[in-house]
Amino acid sequence: MDALLGSRGWKSHATDWAAAAVSGFAAGAVLMVLDLLWSTIFNPDGPWRTSHMIAPIFSSADGLRSAPYHFSVAVVSIALATHYALGIVFGLVLGAVMAQFRLDTTPGRAALSGAILGSLLYLLNFGLLVQFFPWLVDLRGWDTHVAHVVFGIVAAVLYWRLKRTPSEP
């Protein structure tokens, strides 16, 4: 296979898994801060709505998904753990895709690929996963889509910046 790819001038390079995981985690942090700010300013349900929608994925507490959405250490902890774990997983997928297709060679290519992969993540989350977690349909919208695109861009650009080259240890 390498001979075929090499003959066309195309050769993939190794994924830096540590950089990919850190990028996904950090992009998740950026997304959480943006979500808290956005919901505090514009969402009449307040800043804890998203946490109350995400936590039941693993806690199976049906009552969490309905207003009023008050602060709860348990709910926020479960939501954060879920959010960051998924961010790391997406960071790993993003790093692998970027390395395989050499989308990590410039910051512009990284940002564009991150935006596209963020959009695909939105479609996956709110197209497929809502079949298993139907209450998440309430989070659909342009603001959530933009947040996924921002997440993808941040994760991709961080991966581009943090990845080690073959000459680095």
N, C-alpha and C positions, 0 to 999 in steps of 0.2 A: 504494500500500500504506500509506504514512504517513497518507493521508487516512482510510483505513478504520480503522487503529489509533487515530489521533487522535480519531476520532469516538466511540470507546468510552472515551476517557480513558487509553489505553495508548500509551505512546511509549517505545521503547527508547532507550538512550543508549550512547555510545561506550565501548568497552572500553579500559582503560588497560593496554596490552600490557606495558609495563615493570613495572608493579605486579604483573601476573599472573605474569610470569616470575620475579620476585624472590620472590613468595609461594610458588610451586611449589618453588623452590630451597630456601627457608628451611624450608618444611614437610618437605621431604626430609631436611634436616639434623636436624630434630626426630625424625622417624621413625627415622633411622639411630641416633641416640643412644638412643632408647627400645628399639630392637631389640637393640643391644649390651648395654644394662643387663638387659633381660628375659632374653636368652639366656645371659648370664653367670650370672645367678641361677638360672634355672629349666630351661635346656636342657642335658641331659646331653652333647650333642655340642659344647657350648661356643659362644662368641660369633661364631665365624667361619663357621658353617654357612650362614647366609644369603648371605654373600659367595661361598661355594663353589657355591651353587645359582644365583646370578644371573650370575656371570662367564661360564659356558659359553654364555649366550645369544649373546655376540659372540666368544668365544674358541674355541668348539667343542672344548674339552678335556674329553673324557668322564670322565677320571680325577678331575677336580675335584669331581664330585658325590658322591663316596663318602667315608665316614669313614676315617681321622681327619681332622678339619678343622683343620689347623694354620694359623697366620698366615703369609701370603705377600704380599709387597708387590705382586707382579704381580696376584694374584687380587683383593686388596682394591682396587687401583687400577682395574681393569676394572669391578668391581662398583660402586664409587663413581661412576665416569663414567656407567655405565648407569643407575644409580639416580637421579642428579641430572638427567641428560638427560630421563629419563621424568618426573621430578618437574616439570621446567620445562614439558614438553609438557602434562602434566595441569593445571598452573597456568594455562597459556594457555587450555585448553579450559574450565576452571572459570571463569576471568575472563570469557570470552565468553558463557557460559551465564548467569552472574550478571548481567552487564550487559544482555543481551538481555531477560531476564525480571525485571529490577529486583529481584534478590535481594540486592543489595548496599546496600540503603538503611538497614538497621539491623544492629547486630552479632548480634542474635538470628536474623534472617532469614538472615544470612550463615552463622552456625554451623549452623543447621538444613539449609540447602541444601548446605553442605560435608559434613555427616554423610551426607546422602542420596547426594551425588555420590561420596563415599568408598566407600560401600557398592556403588554401581554400578561403581566402579573395581575393587573386589575381585571382583565377579561377572565382569567382563570379564577380569581377569587369571587367575582360577582357574576360569573356565568356558570361555573361548575360547582364551586363550593357552596353556593346558596341552595343547591339541591340537597345537601346534607345538613346545612345550617340555615334554614329558611328565614330566620329573623335577621340575618345579615343583609337581606335585600333592602332594609331600611337605611343602610349606609351607602347605597348606590347613589351616584351623582357626579357631576362635573368636578366638585371639590375633592371628592375621594379619588377620582381619576387623576387629577392634577397632583394630588399628594403621592400617588403611586409613581407618577412620572418623576417627580422630585426625588423620591426615594431611589429610583433606578439611576438617575443622573448622579446623585451623591455617591451611591455605592460604586458605580462604574468609574467615576473620576477618582475616588479614593483608591480603588483597586489599581488604576493606572499609576497613581502616585506611590502607593505602598509596595507594589510588587517588586520582587528582587529579580534582577537580570541574572543570566547564567554566570556572569563573572563575579557576582556578589555571593556571599555565603548564605 
